[in-house]
Amino acid sequence: MRLAKFACIAITAILLQGCIASTIIGLAAETIEAGVEVTSAVVGGVVDAVTPNDKDKADK
């Protein structure tokens, strides 16, 4: 009986390692993706502010 419980616990622990690793990797990827999106938005805003466009030329 003890061997069966130990086997179930061991198998469950082995199977859950993949789930935990997948969750950690997914969380890290989402964090990096959010950082890239924020950086892209800031850089895009700066480029739009610095670069003149057709509307700016028409106002002159």
Beta strands, then each sheet from edge to edge (+ up, - down):
end
